[in-house]
Amino acid sequence: MVKMKSSVHTKFDDKIPENGGVPIVLTASMIEMSDFNLNPFIAFSGGFPKFLVQKKLYPPVPFNQDGTAKFAPYGLRKVESMLIEEFGDENVVTVCPTNLHRFIGPKTKIIGISTMDPLGIGFVSRTYTSIFGINGKPATLVEFEDLLSNPALKKYRAKIIVGGSGAWQISSANMQDKLGIDTVLIGQAENSLLQIVRKALNGEKLDKVITMQIPVDKEIPIIKKPSIYGTVEITRGCGRGCAFCSPTLRQRYSFPLEHILREVELNAKSGTRAILLQTDDVFLYKSKPNFIPNREAIVKLIQDIDKIGGVDYIQIAHASLAPVVYDRKIVEEIAPILVEKSLWRCNDKRCASIEVGIETGSAQLMEKYMRGKMLPYNLNRSSTPPYKLC
């Protein structure tokens, strides 16, 4: 059971914004509106109990002069881009929770909240609490509660709409009414969101929970404003079919190189410094049939990003291991750039890093839970590839 805490919002101003507010206000919790001092790995500490996570670990992103957020979560920037294109830049803002009172007013019709782990029951939160045997309310939950207790959210009766990869937790736990949320959006936004927003702006009643349709790649916009970590999506979805993983349920796309480079340039010009290439597996980028990695496309992608001025760091989010064994030259060709542009050091030397998902050498576990994990190799072949990873 989630118990809403009382929160003192010291920056809340009861005055009506001079312009009467903005029709569509987008935000996320303070823990998601931070780059953790430019450290995406420390961001996983949000799954720890709050008493272990000091606020100095997640300072808020800087503001623009008008009070809007200079950087914001990538998914929120995608939503923002769609809404600006449809309703105009003057009618959409993205702000930190501490600045909500400056933009929510009588004209505000929608408060859109993006969330990854609102109730602290996501994979990371549960993993850490079980591994370390520690109990306590996760920091992600504390900050989500704090956001929803902000007086500005309730004052003008704007519709509170929550989406994002963690929105399912709210409806699954039957916490929507208790949290004061009007509508929960499940799934990817690009196909269905505009129709939902039009209805809300027109005062039409929305369903409490809406499952959105899967978008086609042409519906996915280029962001218009910079993202936290300089995040740029290079692929979406996976397709390997692991039983425990949600990305495999998404349609798999590799975004056009021009699309990717435009987002990299936008982030770099905005002072992001780092570029985080968001993907569930970098080796899926423009992969060939049977998950054969496309060395030429991957190498060109990294080389072209490296040429863009203002990019101090390049970090790839995730990769699987089988493609490395299949074509080791991919790593050999991109590693020098990734090491040179790495955020990390080991023994006073730069070193590249990457997140690898669940892997196993057990044929039995693969057969049961992840038959596609070792593609392009066949799980049932009698011999294994004669290579070592290191």
C-alpha positions as CSV (number, residue, x, y, z in Angstrom):
1,M,0.0,0.0,0.0
2,V,1.4,3.4,-1.0
3,K,0.8,6.1,1.6
4,M,1.0,9.7,0.2
5,K,3.2,11.8,2.4
6,S,2.7,15.4,3.2
7,S,5.2,17.6,1.4
8,V,6.2,21.2,1.9
9,H,6.8,22.9,-1.5
10,T,8.7,25.9,-0.4
11,K,8.8,27.4,-3.9
12,F,5.1,27.2,-4.4
13,D,3.7,30.6,-5.2
14,D,-0.1,31.1,-4.9
15,K,-0.1,33.9,-7.5
16,I,-1.6,33.3,-10.9
17,P,1.1,33.2,-13.7
18,E,1.1,36.5,-15.6
19,N,0.1,34.8,-18.9
20,G,-2.6,32.8,-17.1
21,G,-0.6,29.6,-17.5
22,V,0.3,27.3,-20.4
23,P,-2.3,24.9,-21.8
24,I,0.0,21.9,-21.8
25,V,2.6,21.5,-19.0
26,L,5.0,18.5,-19.1
27,T,7.1,17.3,-16.2
28,A,8.6,14.4,-14.4
29,S,9.8,13.7,-10.8
30,M,12.9,15.4,-9.5
31,I,14.8,12.2,-9.7
32,E,14.0,11.8,-13.4
33,M,14.7,15.5,-14.1
34,S,18.4,15.0,-13.1
35,D,21.4,13.8,-14.9
36,F,23.0,12.6,-11.6
37,N,26.0,14.8,-12.3
38,L,26.3,13.4,-15.8
39,N,26.5,9.8,-14.6
40,P,23.8,7.5,-16.1
41,F,25.0,4.5,-14.1
42,I,24.6,6.3,-10.7
43,A,21.0,7.0,-11.8
44,F,20.2,3.4,-11.1
45,S,20.6,4.3,-7.4
46,G,17.1,5.8,-7.7
47,G,15.9,2.2,-7.0
48,F,17.6,2.2,-3.6
49,P,15.6,3.1,-0.5
50,K,15.4,6.8,-0.1
51,F,17.3,6.9,3.2
52,L,20.4,5.8,1.1
53,V,20.0,8.3,-1.7
54,Q,20.9,11.9,-0.8
55,K,19.5,14.7,-2.9
56,K,22.9,15.9,-3.8
57,L,23.2,12.8,-6.0
58,Y,20.5,14.1,-8.3
59,P,20.6,17.9,-8.6
60,P,17.9,19.2,-10.9
61,V,18.7,20.1,-14.5
62,P,19.4,23.7,-15.1
63,F,16.6,26.1,-16.1
64,N,16.4,28.3,-19.2
65,Q,15.8,32.0,-18.5
66,D,12.1,31.6,-18.8
67,G,12.0,28.8,-16.2
68,T,11.6,25.9,-18.6
69,A,13.9,22.9,-18.2
70,K,17.1,23.1,-20.3
71,F,17.3,19.4,-20.5
72,A,14.6,16.7,-20.0
73,P,14.1,13.0,-20.2
74,Y,14.3,11.8,-23.8
75,G,10.8,10.3,-23.9
76,L,9.4,13.5,-22.6
77,R,11.2,15.4,-25.4
78,K,9.6,13.1,-28.0
79,V,6.2,13.9,-26.6
80,E,7.0,17.6,-26.4
81,S,8.1,17.6,-30.0
82,M,4.8,16.1,-31.2
83,L,2.8,18.5,-29.2
84,I,4.7,21.6,-30.3
85,E,4.3,20.5,-33.9
86,E,0.6,20.2,-33.5
87,F,-0.4,22.9,-31.0
88,G,2.5,25.4,-31.2
89,D,5.6,26.1,-29.1
90,E,3.8,28.8,-27.0
91,N,1.2,26.2,-25.8
92,V,3.6,23.5,-24.6
93,V,6.3,23.7,-21.8
94,T,8.5,21.2,-20.1
95,V,9.5,22.2,-16.5
96,C,11.0,20.8,-13.3
97,P,8.5,20.2,-10.4
98,T,10.0,23.2,-8.6
99,N,8.8,25.6,-11.4
100,L,5.3,24.2,-12.0
101,H,3.7,27.1,-10.2
102,R,5.2,29.5,-12.8
103,F,3.3,27.8,-15.7
104,I,0.2,26.2,-14.3
105,G,-2.8,28.6,-14.3
106,P,-6.4,29.0,-15.4
107,K,-5.4,28.3,-19.0
108,T,-3.8,25.0,-18.2
109,K,-5.8,22.0,-19.4
110,I,-3.3,19.2,-19.2
111,I,-0.4,18.3,-16.9
112,G,1.5,15.5,-18.5
113,I,3.8,13.4,-16.3
114,S,6.4,11.0,-17.6
115,T,7.6,8.2,-15.2
116,M,9.9,5.2,-15.3
117,D,9.3,3.7,-11.9
118,P,6.6,5.6,-10.0
119,L,5.9,3.0,-7.3
120,G,9.4,1.7,-6.9
121,I,8.4,-1.8,-8.2
122,G,10.4,-1.8,-11.4
123,F,13.2,-4.3,-12.2
124,V,16.0,-2.1,-10.8
125,S,14.3,-1.3,-7.6
126,R,13.3,-4.9,-6.8
127,T,16.7,-6.2,-7.8
128,Y,18.6,-3.9,-5.5
129,T,16.3,-4.4,-2.5
130,S,16.5,-8.2,-2.9
131,I,20.3,-8.4,-3.5
132,F,21.2,-6.1,-0.6
133,G,18.4,-7.2,1.7
134,I,17.4,-3.7,2.5
135,N,13.9,-2.4,3.0
136,G,12.5,1.1,2.7
137,K,10.5,3.2,0.3
138,P,12.5,3.7,-3.0
139,A,13.7,7.1,-3.9
140,T,11.7,7.0,-7.1
141,L,8.5,6.5,-5.2
142,V,9.3,9.2,-2.7
143,E,9.9,11.7,-5.5
144,F,6.8,10.7,-7.5
145,E,4.6,11.2,-4.4
146,D,6.3,14.5,-3.8
147,L,5.5,15.6,-7.4
148,L,1.8,14.6,-7.1
149,S,1.5,16.5,-3.8
150,N,2.6,19.7,-5.4
151,P,-0.3,22.2,-4.8
152,A,0.0,23.7,-8.3
153,L,-1.3,20.4,-9.8
154,K,-4.7,20.6,-8.1
155,K,-5.4,24.3,-8.0
156,Y,-6.9,24.8,-11.5
157,R,-8.3,21.3,-12.0
158,A,-6.2,20.5,-15.1
159,K,-6.3,16.9,-16.2
160,I,-3.3,14.9,-14.8
161,I,-2.2,12.4,-17.5
162,V,0.6,10.0,-16.7
163,G,2.6,8.0,-19.2
164,G,6.0,6.6,-19.7
165,S,7.6,3.1,-19.4
166,G,6.5,2.8,-15.7
167,A,2.9,4.0,-16.0
168,W,1.7,0.4,-16.0
169,Q,2.6,0.2,-12.3
170,I,-0.1,2.7,-11.3
171,S,-3.0,0.8,-12.9
172,S,-1.6,-2.6,-12.0
173,A,-1.5,-1.6,-8.3
174,N,-4.9,0.1,-8.4
175,M,-3.3,3.3,-7.2
176,Q,-4.7,5.7,-9.8
177,D,-7.5,7.2,-7.7
178,K,-5.4,7.4,-4.6
179,L,-2.7,9.3,-6.4
180,G,-5.2,11.6,-8.0
181,I,-4.4,10.8,-11.6
182,D,-7.1,11.2,-14.2
183,T,-5.7,9.1,-17.0
184,V,-2.9,6.6,-17.3
185,L,-1.4,6.0,-20.8
186,I,0.1,2.5,-21.4
187,G,2.5,2.0,-24.3
188,Q,4.3,4.2,-26.9
189,A,3.0,7.6,-27.4
190,E,3.6,8.5,-31.1
191,N,0.5,7.0,-32.7
192,S,-2.3,7.8,-30.3
193,L,-1.2,10.7,-28.1
194,L,-2.4,13.6,-30.3
195,Q,-5.9,12.3,-30.5
196,I,-6.0,11.9,-26.7
197,V,-4.6,15.4,-26.1
198,R,-7.2,17.0,-28.5
199,K,-10.0,15.4,-26.5
200,A,-8.6,16.6,-23.2
201,L,-8.2,20.2,-24.5
202,N,-11.8,20.1,-25.7
203,G,-13.0,19.1,-22.3
204,E,-14.0,15.6,-23.4
205,K,-14.0,12.8,-20.9
206,L,-11.0,10.4,-21.2
207,D,-10.9,6.7,-20.2
208,K,-9.0,6.2,-17.0
209,V,-6.6,3.8,-18.6
210,I,-5.7,4.0,-22.3
211,T,-3.6,1.5,-24.1
212,M,-2.0,3.2,-27.1
213,Q,-1.4,1.8,-30.5
214,I,2.0,0.8,-31.8
215,P,3.5,3.6,-33.9
216,V,5.2,3.1,-37.3
217,D,8.7,4.6,-37.7
218,K,7.5,7.6,-39.7
219,E,5.4,8.7,-36.8
220,I,8.4,9.0,-34.4
221,P,9.5,12.7,-34.4
222,I,12.9,14.3,-34.0
223,I,13.3,16.0,-30.7
224,K,13.2,19.8,-30.7
225,K,15.0,20.5,-27.4
226,P,17.9,18.8,-25.7
227,S,17.6,15.7,-23.7
228,I,19.2,14.6,-20.4
229,Y,22.6,12.8,-21.0
230,G,22.3,13.9,-24.7
231,T,20.2,10.8,-25.2
232,V,19.6,9.9,-28.8
233,E,17.6,6.8,-29.9
234,I,19.3,4.8,-32.6
235,T,17.1,1.7,-32.4
236,R,13.8,0.8,-30.7
237,G,12.7,-2.7,-29.8
238,C,14.6,-6.0,-30.0
239,G,12.9,-9.1,-31.4
240,R,15.0,-11.8,-29.8
241,G,12.0,-13.0,-27.9
242,C,13.3,-13.4,-24.4
243,A,10.5,-14.3,-22.1
244,F,11.4,-11.8,-19.3
245,C,12.0,-8.7,-21.4
246,S,9.6,-6.0,-22.5
247,P,11.6,-4.4,-25.4
248,T,11.1,-7.6,-27.4
249,L,7.3,-6.7,-27.5
250,R,8.1,-3.5,-29.4
251,Q,8.3,-3.1,-33.2
252,R,12.0,-3.1,-34.1
253,Y,13.3,0.0,-35.8
254,S,16.7,1.3,-36.8
255,F,16.4,5.1,-37.2
256,P,17.9,6.8,-40.3
257,L,21.4,8.1,-39.9
258,E,20.3,11.6,-40.8
259,H,17.6,11.5,-38.1
260,I,20.1,10.4,-35.5
261,L,22.7,13.0,-36.5
262,R,20.2,15.8,-36.3
263,E,19.4,14.9,-32.7
264,V,23.1,14.6,-31.8
265,E,23.8,18.1,-33.3
266,L,20.8,19.6,-31.5
267,N,22.1,18.2,-28.2
268,A,25.7,19.2,-28.9
269,K,24.8,22.8,-29.7
270,S,22.8,23.0,-26.5
271,G,25.8,22.3,-24.3
272,T,24.9,18.7,-23.5
273,R,28.6,17.5,-23.8
274,A,27.7,13.8,-23.7
275,I,25.8,11.7,-26.2
276,L,24.1,8.6,-24.9
277,L,23.1,6.3,-27.7
278,Q,19.8,4.7,-26.6
279,T,19.4,1.1,-27.8
280,D,18.5,-2.3,-26.4
281,D,21.4,-3.6,-28.4
282,V,23.8,-1.5,-30.5
283,F,24.4,-4.5,-32.8
284,L,20.7,-4.4,-33.9
285,Y,21.4,-1.1,-35.7
286,K,20.5,-1.8,-39.3
287,S,21.1,-5.5,-38.7
288,K,20.8,-8.0,-41.5
289,P,18.5,-11.0,-41.6
290,N,18.9,-13.5,-38.7
291,F,20.3,-10.8,-36.5
292,I,23.6,-10.6,-38.4
293,P,25.3,-7.4,-37.3
294,N,25.9,-4.7,-39.9
295,R,29.5,-3.7,-39.4
296,E,29.6,-1.0,-42.0
297,A,26.5,0.8,-40.7
298,I,27.6,0.6,-37.0
299,V,31.1,1.9,-37.7
300,K,29.8,4.7,-39.9
301,L,27.3,5.7,-37.2
302,I,30.0,6.0,-34.5
303,Q,32.4,7.8,-36.8
304,D,29.9,10.3,-38.0
305,I,28.8,11.1,-34.4
306,D,32.5,11.5,-33.5
307,K,32.9,14.2,-36.2
308,I,30.2,16.5,-34.7
309,G,31.6,19.4,-32.8
310,G,30.8,19.8,-29.1
311,V,30.5,16.0,-28.4
312,D,33.0,15.4,-25.6
313,Y,31.7,12.0,-24.6
314,I,29.9,9.1,-26.4
315,Q,28.3,6.3,-24.4
316,I,26.4,3.3,-25.9
317,A,23.6,2.1,-23.7
318,H,23.4,-1.6,-24.2
319,A,24.8,-4.5,-26.3
320,S,24.5,-8.3,-26.5
321,L,27.5,-10.6,-26.7
322,A,26.8,-13.0,-29.5
323,P,27.3,-10.4,-32.3
324,V,30.7,-9.5,-30.8
325,V,31.7,-13.2,-31.3
326,Y,30.3,-13.2,-34.8
327,D,32.2,-10.2,-36.0
328,R,34.9,-9.0,-33.6
329,K,36.1,-6.3,-36.1
330,I,33.1,-4.2,-35.2
331,V,34.4,-3.7,-31.7
332,E,38.0,-3.3,-33.0
333,E,36.9,-0.5,-35.3
334,I,34.7,1.5,-32.9
335,A,36.6,0.9,-29.7
336,P,39.3,3.6,-30.3
337,I,36.6,6.3,-30.6
338,L,34.6,5.0,-27.6
339,V,37.7,4.9,-25.4
340,E,38.8,8.4,-26.5
341,K,35.3,9.8,-25.9
342,S,34.6,7.8,-22.7
343,L,33.4,9.4,-19.5
344,W,35.2,6.6,-17.5
345,R,38.7,5.9,-16.3
346,C,40.3,2.8,-15.0
347,N,43.8,3.1,-13.4
348,D,44.0,6.7,-14.8
349,K,43.4,5.5,-18.3
350,R,40.2,6.1,-20.3
351,C,38.1,2.9,-20.7
352,A,34.9,2.3,-22.6
353,S,31.9,0.6,-20.9
354,I,28.5,-0.7,-21.9
355,E,25.6,-2.4,-20.2
356,V,25.1,-6.1,-21.1
357,G,21.7,-7.7,-20.5
358,I,21.1,-11.2,-19.0
359,E,23.5,-13.7,-20.5
360,T,24.0,-17.4,-19.8
361,G,26.1,-20.3,-20.9
362,S,23.3,-22.7,-20.0
363,A,21.6,-24.2,-23.0
364,Q,18.7,-25.3,-20.8
365,L,18.1,-21.7,-19.6
366,M,18.4,-20.4,-23.2
367,E,16.0,-23.0,-24.5
368,K,13.4,-22.1,-21.8
369,Y,13.7,-18.3,-21.6
370,M,15.8,-16.8,-24.4
371,R,16.0,-18.9,-27.5
372,G,17.0,-15.9,-29.6
373,K,19.7,-14.6,-27.3
374,M,22.6,-16.1,-29.2
375,L,21.5,-15.2,-32.7
376,P,22.9,-15.2,-35.3
377,Y,24.1,-18.5,-33.9
378,N,21.7,-21.5,-33.7
379,L,21.0,-22.6,-30.1
380,N,20.7,-26.2,-31.3
381,R,23.9,-26.6,-33.2
382,S,26.3,-29.1,-31.7
383,S,29.4,-26.9,-31.6
384,T,29.9,-23.4,-30.2
385,P,31.9,-20.7,-32.1
386,P,35.6,-21.1,-31.5
387,Y,36.2,-17.6,-30.0
388,K,36.8,-16.0,-26.7
389,L,35.5,-12.6,-25.8
390,C,38.7,-11.5,-24.0
